[in-house]
């Protein structure tokens, strides 16, 4: 960051570098983000992006059980979570929110005994 500030102070305000799309290329990048690993995958063919894929922490954290029956992190964290008020299960929101702050707003609860679905909003 200090180098960036020094460049600006010296008058270098360039924010874009010209480049040409290669005819053929593949690339991948990984970074450890606060909630898990983030990866980007790209294939370029005939000078155009043929495929671009992201694998984001939410994919890993909120994914379903694998083919061996092993639960994903959020599912495992929810198992046995005590709920004070079943009509307002904020504990579930808080748990899911810790894995992904956006997904928590789409959570709903299905009562395993009655099949009743409970939906609620976070304001």
Secondary structure, 3 states (H helix, E strand, C coil): CHHHHHHHHCCCCCCCCCCCCCCEEEEEEEEEECCEEEEEEEEEECCEEEEEEEECHHHHHCCCCCCCCCCCHHHHHHCCCCCCCHHHCHHHHHHHHHHCCCHHHHCEEECCCCCCEEECCCC
